[in-house]
């Protein structure tokens, strides 16, 4: 049984279909061949650079009791892994899938796991701040080993939610009047395609927006109430940071989830008009692009504007100074032997 399952993962695609919604969605599909590769490339570059800098500094300044650092490290790692899949998706959108069925499933699995893990880690990070600030009697929950266990559970949950991608994603051969292309896309059980699409849309919205957003609003609202009761000249800056975190999450993720729920509602009502199909395809592309931008903003929100990483906002200037010092000290053996990570600890 297992051998049949794994052979189905790597075998050549056997599915042939026409473009979904064609010719209604033809204009949207043509637009996606230009728009999506640009978005994916933009997110890939910014996501790799920003999250890579966060991971570099975290490794070089690692402290065993830095609980927030554990969550931020996992969040940055999740964003990097998601960004690594984007070049393949960019090529898939612009051309045709040429990487085989195994890489199609593997890429989809990595993307889906980190898609779910990223937003769930944001919820964990807000809960950690809540226990650190508001729940003084529950300090046993604010410990490094608890943070590691929570991050592990997030990855496990994200993996379980992504099993659908491993099973259903495959390389599909699309035939048109004059062309044949291959795309890495999900294929649902025959006869229940619409039910599966509706169910997965609801699952994705609940797991990636409603549950994390509810946790974040509750935790950060409690923190704001707590801060207002404690005299602190920095509390206004902290509150602005909290509001920025919530607003950015809401702005980036709400449009995408609204669109996929609207699509699910259209499928449920069997209202498959040509105009609605075309509009949904355009809306999915734009809102998906907005959602992807959030993984580029995470380093800014959780590092550069001051949640336990205030020094990072001067990183560019300090890196230039360090490089200049390294060049000036090339004749000194003592300076040459100083590890680069020790220098980064000055941030």
Number of C-alpha atoms within 10 A of each C-alpha: 6 7 8 8 10 11 12 15 22 15 13 14 16 9 12 14 12 15 16 12 14 14 14 18 21 15 13 19 21 12 16 19 16 13 18 22 21 15 19 22 16 17 22 23 14 18 27 21 14 21 26 18 16 25 21 14 19 19 14 14 18 14 11 10 12 15 20 22 26 20 22 24 19 20 27 26 19 24 28 23 17 26 27 17 18 22 15 18 23 21 16 22 22 19 14 18 22 16 12 17 22 20 18 25 23 16 21 23 23 20 23 21 24 25 22 22 28 25 25 25 23 22 20 20 25 24 19 23 19 22 18 20 17 19 15 12 9 10 12 11 16 21 15 18 14 14 21 15 10 17 21 13 14 22 20 14 16 22 20 11 19 20 14 16 23 20 16 15 24 29 29 22 21 17 14 13 6 5 7 13 18 21 20 25 18 18 17 16 11 7 8 9 12 17 15 15 19 19 11 16 19 16 13 17 18 14 18 21 21 15 14 19 23 11 19 24 18 13 21 21 17 15 22 20 12 13 18 12 8 9 8 9 8 9 14 13 12 17 18 11 17 21 16 14 21 15 12 17 21 14 14 20 23 19 18 23 23 15 20 23 17 15 24 21 14 18 16 14 9 10 12 13 11 13 10 14 20 19 15 18 21 17 19 18 19 17 21 20 20 18 20 23 21 22 28 24 20 24 26 20 17 24 22 20 18 16 17 14 19 14 16 20 15 11 16 10 10 17 14 11 12 16 12 11 12 16 11 11 13 11 10 10 9 9 13 13 8 11 9 13 13 10 14 18 14 10 15
